[in-house]
């Protein structure tokens, strides 16, 4: 089958790899000139005008990202060189917080809780009791439960130093609005799943080099096509067979691997060319995707000569940033720090000023902002009972991305898993199945 994949982000490239491995012919269309979508490299300069490669937002992976790691291995990405693997640690600059030992699961979680610094015995007991209760309940809760409601038995310090940082980093939604069910799924896989699932995997190369570039090179070696700077002007049902026309070119299937807003625009436009029943299916899908609410993520890159944190990643107290990353320990120049503000709000200048204050008060550093990236629609708001768009849009037209239906929040793993699922669901078209 001929399959068009629209979008060369992590979901789109994973879908193209999966299509190719299934023995079909993949063509990827990407509107920009850079691979990676919302997880890609960008370029900036340090205060002395030295060029530096950044990312359009600081991302991390964890050991539980099984599909992402499998996909990276398939295309020959060097994960040992590209990722720094560390046991989970959510520590503050003063050394307080939790750090997991390098033990098998779930002993690492038990050891981390028992040895957490700055936590009282009652703090630890409340977390251990909650973990046992969640496990006995199969890591499930009522659909309408928020993370805050799920964790009412936990003491304030556990909420402030573990649950809230984990929730906002994984779901990009504050605990009082975040889905308890999705949070439990992440907790089950990351903290109480396979050994190594809780490990932090911190990128040591830019996000384009980490997976998109190896994937594109692998696709080229397999005979697939990746068309950069190729904007989709029209997407219409093919008049004489079950497929679709992409800029006038016929395909058996089309996979939309763009952002939700771009997918909605393409689907809305396609509905005007479809027969009534298909047009209704297109509009129904578009309405569901359009109803999603989004959260912003801001990454403030700063520089302070010779600055070095005690660990590559530290947790921060208060607002606005929840975490800071020492890019100098992750392959970048010494002194380059990335402050991450999940579920961010407010003006850019105010966020930068607040981050500078955090660095001074909590890290004893005088930093200078060099680049601030505000992704206003970084992720969907992962709220209880949320209805997400399905993978199937209409016959021959599918969607994948971190916003599509699935068990995970808007993460790289969620994007890759949706890509694998959508390709596995492809059905042979009547026209081409005879020839094959």
C-alpha positions as CSV (number, residue, x, y, z in Angstrom):
1,X,0.0,0.0,0.0
2,X,1.0,3.6,-0.5
3,X,0.7,5.5,2.7
4,X,1.1,9.3,3.2
5,X,2.2,10.5,6.6
6,X,1.6,14.2,7.1
7,X,4.1,15.6,9.6
8,X,7.7,14.7,10.4
9,X,7.6,15.0,14.2
10,X,8.2,12.1,16.5
11,X,4.7,10.6,15.9
12,X,4.9,11.0,12.1
13,X,8.4,9.5,11.7
14,X,7.5,6.6,14.0
15,X,4.4,6.0,11.9
16,X,6.5,6.1,8.7
17,X,9.0,3.6,10.2
18,X,6.2,1.3,11.2
19,X,4.6,1.6,7.8
20,X,7.9,0.7,6.1
21,X,8.5,-2.3,8.4
22,X,5.0,-3.6,7.5
23,X,6.1,-3.7,3.9
24,X,4.2,-0.7,2.6
25,X,5.5,2.4,0.8
26,X,5.7,5.5,3.0
27,X,5.9,9.1,1.9
28,X,6.3,11.8,4.6
29,X,5.3,15.4,4.0
30,X,6.7,18.0,6.4
31,X,5.8,21.7,6.0
32,X,9.0,23.0,7.8
33,X,12.6,22.5,7.0
34,X,13.4,20.9,10.4
35,X,12.6,17.4,11.6
36,X,11.1,16.8,15.0
37,X,7.9,18.8,15.3
38,X,7.5,20.2,18.8
39,X,10.6,18.2,20.0
40,X,13.3,19.6,17.7
41,X,16.6,21.5,17.7
42,X,16.8,25.3,17.5
43,X,19.8,27.6,17.3
44,X,20.9,30.5,19.5
45,X,24.0,32.3,20.7
46,X,25.6,32.7,24.1
47,X,26.3,36.1,25.5
48,X,29.8,36.1,23.9
49,X,28.1,35.3,20.5
50,X,29.2,31.6,20.5
51,X,26.6,29.6,18.5
52,X,24.8,27.0,20.6
53,X,22.2,24.3,19.8
54,X,19.2,24.3,22.0
55,X,15.8,22.6,21.8
56,X,12.4,24.2,21.3
57,X,11.6,23.0,24.8
58,X,13.5,20.9,27.4
59,X,12.3,17.3,27.2
60,X,13.2,14.2,29.1
61,X,12.4,10.5,28.7
62,X,12.0,7.8,31.3
63,X,12.9,4.1,31.3
64,X,9.2,3.2,31.0
65,X,9.1,4.7,27.5
66,X,9.3,1.2,26.0
67,X,7.9,2.0,22.5
68,X,10.0,5.1,22.1
69,X,13.2,3.2,23.1
70,X,12.2,0.3,20.8
71,X,11.7,2.7,17.9
72,X,15.0,4.4,18.5
73,X,16.8,1.1,18.5
74,X,15.0,0.1,15.2
75,X,16.4,3.1,13.3
76,X,19.9,2.7,14.8
77,X,19.8,5.7,17.2
78,X,22.7,5.5,19.7
79,X,20.8,5.7,22.9
80,X,23.9,5.1,25.0
81,X,25.5,8.2,23.5
82,X,22.4,10.2,23.2
83,X,20.8,9.6,26.6
84,X,22.1,9.9,30.2
85,X,20.4,7.2,32.2
86,X,20.1,8.0,36.0
87,X,18.0,6.5,38.8
88,X,15.0,8.8,39.5
89,X,15.9,11.7,41.6
90,X,13.7,14.7,42.5
91,X,16.1,16.6,44.7
92,X,16.3,20.3,45.5
93,X,19.5,22.3,45.6
94,X,19.7,21.9,49.4
95,X,19.7,18.1,49.0
96,X,16.2,17.4,50.2
97,X,13.8,15.3,48.3
98,X,13.6,11.7,47.0
99,X,16.2,9.7,45.1
100,X,15.8,6.1,44.0
101,X,18.7,3.6,44.5
102,X,19.8,1.6,41.5
103,X,17.8,-1.5,42.7
104,X,15.2,-3.8,40.9
105,X,11.6,-2.5,40.9
106,X,9.7,-2.1,43.2
107,X,12.5,-2.2,45.7
108,X,14.0,1.0,44.2
109,X,10.7,2.9,45.0
110,X,10.6,1.4,48.5
111,X,14.2,2.3,49.1
112,X,13.8,5.8,47.7
113,X,10.8,6.5,49.9
114,X,12.4,5.2,53.1
115,X,15.7,7.2,52.5
116,X,14.1,10.4,51.3
117,X,15.8,13.4,52.8
118,X,13.8,16.0,54.8
119,X,10.7,13.8,55.0
120,X,9.3,12.8,58.4
121,X,8.3,9.2,59.3
122,X,4.6,10.1,59.0
123,X,5.3,11.6,55.5
124,X,6.9,8.4,54.3
125,X,4.2,6.2,55.9
126,X,1.4,8.2,54.2
127,X,3.1,7.6,50.8
128,X,3.8,3.9,51.4
129,X,0.1,3.4,52.5
130,X,-1.1,5.2,49.4
131,X,1.2,3.2,47.1
132,X,-0.1,-0.1,48.6
133,X,-3.7,1.1,48.2
134,X,-3.2,2.1,44.6
135,X,-1.6,-1.3,43.8
136,X,-4.5,-3.2,45.5
137,X,-6.9,-1.2,43.4
138,X,-5.1,-2.1,40.2
139,X,-3.9,1.5,39.7
140,X,-7.4,2.5,38.8
141,X,-9.9,5.1,40.1
142,X,-13.2,6.7,39.3
143,X,-13.1,8.5,35.9
144,X,-13.9,11.9,37.4
145,X,-11.2,11.8,40.1
146,X,-8.5,14.5,40.0
147,X,-4.9,13.9,41.2
148,X,-5.6,16.1,44.2
149,X,-8.6,14.1,45.2
150,X,-6.7,10.9,44.6
151,X,-4.0,12.0,47.1
152,X,-6.1,13.5,49.9
153,X,-4.5,11.0,52.4
154,X,-1.0,12.2,51.6
155,X,0.8,14.7,53.8
156,X,1.5,18.2,52.5
157,X,5.2,17.6,52.1
158,X,4.7,14.6,49.9
159,X,2.3,16.5,47.8
160,X,4.7,19.5,47.4
161,X,7.9,17.6,46.9
162,X,6.8,14.5,44.9
163,X,3.2,14.4,43.7
164,X,2.8,17.9,42.3
165,X,6.2,17.9,40.5
166,X,5.5,14.5,39.0
167,X,2.0,15.4,38.0
168,X,2.9,18.7,36.3
169,X,5.9,17.2,34.6
170,X,4.1,14.1,33.3
171,X,0.6,15.6,32.6
172,X,1.4,19.3,32.3
173,X,-1.7,19.9,34.3
174,X,-1.9,21.0,37.9
175,X,-2.9,18.4,40.4
176,X,-6.2,20.0,41.2
177,X,-7.3,19.7,37.6
178,X,-5.3,16.6,36.4
179,X,-6.8,13.2,35.6
180,X,-6.2,10.8,38.5
181,X,-6.6,7.8,36.2
182,X,-3.9,8.9,33.7
183,X,-1.6,9.8,36.6
184,X,-2.0,6.3,38.1
185,X,-1.2,4.8,34.7
186,X,2.0,6.8,34.7
187,X,2.8,5.9,38.3
188,X,2.2,2.2,37.6
189,X,4.5,2.1,34.6
190,X,7.2,4.4,35.8
191,X,7.5,3.8,39.5
192,X,6.1,0.3,40.0
193,X,6.6,-1.3,36.7
194,X,9.6,-3.0,35.1
195,X,13.0,-2.6,36.6
196,X,14.5,0.6,35.2
197,X,11.1,2.1,34.3
198,X,11.6,5.0,36.8
199,X,15.0,5.9,35.4
200,X,15.5,9.4,34.1
201,X,16.8,9.5,30.5
202,X,18.2,13.0,29.9
203,X,19.1,13.9,26.3
204,X,22.8,14.6,25.7
205,X,22.2,15.6,22.1
206,X,19.6,17.9,20.6
207,X,16.1,16.5,20.1
208,X,16.3,16.4,16.3
209,X,19.5,14.3,16.5
210,X,18.1,12.0,19.2
211,X,15.5,10.3,17.0
212,X,14.1,12.3,14.0
213,X,17.4,12.4,12.1
214,X,18.2,8.7,12.5
215,X,14.6,7.8,11.6
216,X,14.8,9.9,8.4
217,X,18.1,8.3,7.4
218,X,16.7,4.9,8.1
219,X,13.6,5.6,6.0
220,X,15.8,6.8,3.1
221,X,17.8,3.6,3.2
222,X,14.6,1.6,3.0
223,X,13.4,3.5,0.0
224,X,10.8,5.7,1.7
225,X,10.5,9.3,0.9
226,X,10.6,12.3,3.2
227,X,9.6,15.6,1.6
228,X,10.7,18.6,3.6
229,X,9.2,22.1,3.1
230,X,6.1,20.4,1.6
231,X,2.9,22.0,2.8
232,X,-0.4,20.2,2.2
233,X,-2.5,22.5,0.0
234,X,-5.3,20.0,-0.4
235,X,-6.4,16.6,1.1
236,X,-9.4,15.1,-0.6
237,X,-11.1,11.7,-0.9
238,X,-10.0,10.0,-4.2
239,X,-12.9,9.9,-6.6
240,X,-12.4,6.4,-8.1
241,X,-11.0,4.3,-5.3
242,X,-10.9,4.0,-1.5
243,X,-7.8,6.2,-1.1
244,X,-7.0,9.9,-0.7
245,X,-5.4,12.6,-2.8
246,X,-2.6,14.5,-1.1
247,X,-1.7,17.6,-3.2
248,X,-3.2,15.6,-6.1
249,X,-1.1,12.5,-5.5
250,X,-3.0,9.2,-4.8
251,X,-2.5,7.2,-1.6
252,X,-4.3,4.2,-0.1
253,X,-4.1,5.6,3.4
254,X,-3.2,9.0,4.9
255,X,-1.9,9.4,8.5
256,X,-2.3,12.9,10.0
257,X,0.7,13.3,12.3
258,X,0.4,17.1,12.7
259,X,-0.6,19.2,15.7
260,X,-4.2,18.9,16.7
261,X,-5.0,22.4,15.3
262,X,-3.4,21.6,11.9
263,X,-5.2,18.3,11.7
264,X,-8.5,20.0,12.4
265,X,-7.8,22.5,9.6
266,X,-7.1,19.7,7.1
267,X,-10.0,17.6,8.2
268,X,-12.4,20.5,8.0
269,X,-11.3,21.4,4.5
270,X,-11.6,17.7,3.4
271,X,-15.2,17.5,4.6
272,X,-16.2,19.9,1.8
273,X,-15.1,17.4,-0.8
274,X,-16.6,14.2,0.8
275,X,-19.9,12.5,0.3
276,X,-22.4,13.2,3.1
277,X,-21.8,10.2,5.5
278,X,-18.0,10.7,5.3
279,X,-18.3,14.4,5.6
280,X,-20.2,13.9,8.9
281,X,-17.6,11.5,10.2
282,X,-14.9,14.1,9.4
283,X,-16.8,16.9,11.1
284,X,-17.5,14.8,14.2
285,X,-13.8,14.0,14.6
286,X,-12.9,17.6,14.0
287,X,-15.3,18.7,16.7
288,X,-13.8,16.4,19.3
289,X,-10.3,17.6,18.5
290,X,-11.3,21.2,18.5
291,X,-12.8,20.9,22.0
292,X,-9.4,20.0,23.5
293,X,-8.0,22.6,25.9
294,X,-4.3,23.2,25.9
295,X,-1.6,24.0,28.4
296,X,1.6,26.0,27.8
297,X,5.2,25.0,28.6
298,X,7.9,27.7,28.8
299,X,11.6,26.9,28.8
300,X,13.9,29.7,29.8
301,X,17.5,29.1,28.8
302,X,20.0,31.1,30.9
303,X,23.7,31.4,31.1
304,X,26.1,32.0,34.1
305,X,29.8,31.6,33.5
306,X,31.2,28.4,35.1
307,X,27.9,27.5,36.7
308,X,27.5,23.9,37.6
309,X,24.6,22.2,39.5
310,X,25.0,19.4,41.9
311,X,23.1,17.2,39.6
312,X,22.1,17.4,35.9
313,X,18.4,18.0,37.0
314,X,17.2,19.6,40.1
315,X,13.7,20.3,41.4
316,X,12.8,23.9,42.3
317,X,10.4,25.3,44.9
318,X,7.7,27.8,44.3
319,X,7.0,29.5,41.0
320,X,7.4,29.7,38.1
321,X,9.9,26.9,37.2
322,X,9.5,23.4,38.6
323,X,12.8,22.0,37.3
324,X,16.2,23.2,36.1
325,X,18.6,21.3,33.9
326,X,22.4,21.7,33.7
327,X,23.0,21.5,29.9
328,X,26.7,21.7,30.6
329,X,26.5,18.2,32.1
330,X,24.4,17.1,29.1
331,X,26.7,17.8,26.3
332,X,26.3,21.6,26.1
333,X,28.6,24.4,27.1
334,X,29.3,24.9,30.8
335,X,27.0,27.5,32.4
336,X,24.0,26.8,30.2
337,X,20.9,26.1,32.2
338,X,17.3,25.3,31.1
339,X,14.5,26.2,33.5
340,X,11.2,24.5,32.7
341,X,7.8,26.1,33.6
342,X,5.1,23.5,33.0
343,X,1.5,24.6,32.8
344,X,2.9,28.1,32.4
345,X,1.0,31.4,32.3
346,X,1.9,35.0,32.2
347,X,4.0,37.2,30.1
348,X,7.4,36.2,28.8
349,X,9.3,39.1,30.5
350,X,7.6,38.3,33.9
351,X,8.5,34.6,33.6
352,X,12.1,35.4,32.8
353,X,12.4,37.8,35.7
354,X,10.9,35.2,38.1
355,X,13.3,32.6,36.9
356,X,16.2,34.9,37.4
357,X,15.0,35.3,41.0
358,X,14.6,31.6,41.5
359,X,18.2,31.0,40.3
360,X,19.5,33.7,42.7
361,X,17.5,32.6,45.8
362,X,17.6,28.8,45.3
363,X,20.8,28.1,43.4
364,X,22.9,31.2,44.4
365,X,23.5,32.0,40.8
366,X,23.3,35.2,38.8
367,X,21.9,34.0,35.5
368,X,21.2,35.9,32.3
369,X,18.4,34.7,30.0
370,X,19.5,34.0,26.5
371,X,16.5,32.4,24.9
372,X,12.9,31.8,26.1
373,X,10.7,29.3,24.3
374,X,6.9,29.6,25.0
375,X,4.9,26.7,23.5
376,X,1.4,28.0,24.1
377,X,-0.2,24.7,22.9
378,X,2.4,22.4,24.2
379,X,0.0,19.7,25.4
380,X,-3.6,19.1,25.9
381,X,-5.0,19.7,29.4
382,X,-5.2,16.1,30.8
383,X,-8.4,16.5,32.9
384,X,-10.6,13.8,34.3
385,X,-13.0,12.1,31.8
386,X,-11.5,13.9,28.9
387,X,-12.7,12.7,25.5
388,X,-9.7,12.6,23.1
389,X,-9.9,12.2,19.3
390,X,-9.9,8.7,17.9
391,X,-7.2,7.3,15.7
392,X,-9.7,6.5,13.0
393,X,-11.1,9.6,11.3
394,X,-12.7,8.2,8.2
395,X,-12.1,5.3,5.8
396,X,-8.4,5.5,4.7
397,X,-7.8,8.6,6.9
398,X,-6.1,8.2,10.4
399,X,-4.6,10.4,13.0
400,X,-1.7,9.9,15.4
401,X,-0.1,12.2,18.0
402,X,0.2,12.7,21.7
403,X,-3.4,14.2,21.8
404,X,-5.1,11.2,20.3
405,X,-6.9,8.6,22.3
406,X,-4.6,6.4,24.4
407,X,-3.6,5.6,28.0
408,X,-0.7,8.1,28.2
409,X,-0.7,11.9,28.6
410,X,0.9,14.2,26.0
411,X,4.4,12.8,26.0
412,X,6.9,11.5,23.5
413,X,5.9,8.0,24.5
414,X,2.2,8.9,23.9
415,X,3.0,10.2,20.5
416,X,5.1,7.1,19.5
417,X,2.5,4.7,20.9
418,X,-0.3,6.3,18.9
419,X,1.8,6.0,15.7
420,X,2.4,2.3,16.2
421,X,-1.3,1.7,17.0
422,X,-2.5,3.6,14.0
423,X,-0.3,1.7,11.6
424,X,-1.2,-1.6,13.1
425,X,-4.9,-0.7,12.4
426,X,-4.4,0.0,8.7
427,X,-6.6,-2.2,6.5
428,X,-5.6,-3.0,2.9
429,X,-7.5,-1.0,0.3
430,X,-9.5,-2.9,-2.3
431,X,-7.6,-1.4,-5.2
432,X,-4.1,-2.4,-4.1
433,X,-4.7,-5.6,-2.2
434,X,-5.3,-7.5,-5.5
435,X,-2.0,-6.3,-6.9
436,X,-0.1,-7.3,-3.7
